[in-house]
Amino acid sequence: SGEARGWWRGGVEMAAVFDCLTSPFCSICCGGLSVFAICILIPLGSLFQKDYRFLGEDWMTEARGEGEHLIAARNCFITAALYGGFLGLSVMCCMNNKRRGRM
C-alpha cells in the first residue's frame, strides 16, 4: 500500500533491531572492541600524561598551547571510561543471553 511500516521507511521493525543489538554476536563483538579500546587508550593516555617525547606533534592543535598533552591524556582517560561503560553493558547483555539460553 506504500505506507511506511515500522519505525522508519525501510520497514524494519523495532523488535528486529532490538533482537540484533542484543544478540550474542553483537554483545561479544561490542565487548571485545571495548576491551581493545581500553587496552589502547589507557597506555596512550599515560604516555600523553608523561609528555612522552616520541609521540610526535601531529596530534597537537595549531595553537600549540601549554598543557595540550594533559588535555589529550584526560580525553584518552574519559574515552576509556566510556568504553568501560559499554563493556559493562556488553557483559550484562552476555549474561542475559546466557540466562535465556541463546549462548
ABEGO torsion letter per residue (X at the ends): XGBBBEABAAGBBAAAAAAAAABAAAAAAAAAAAAAAAAAAAAAAAAAAAGBAAAEAAABBAAGBBGAAAAAAAAAAAAAAAAAAAAAAAAAAAAAAAAAGAX
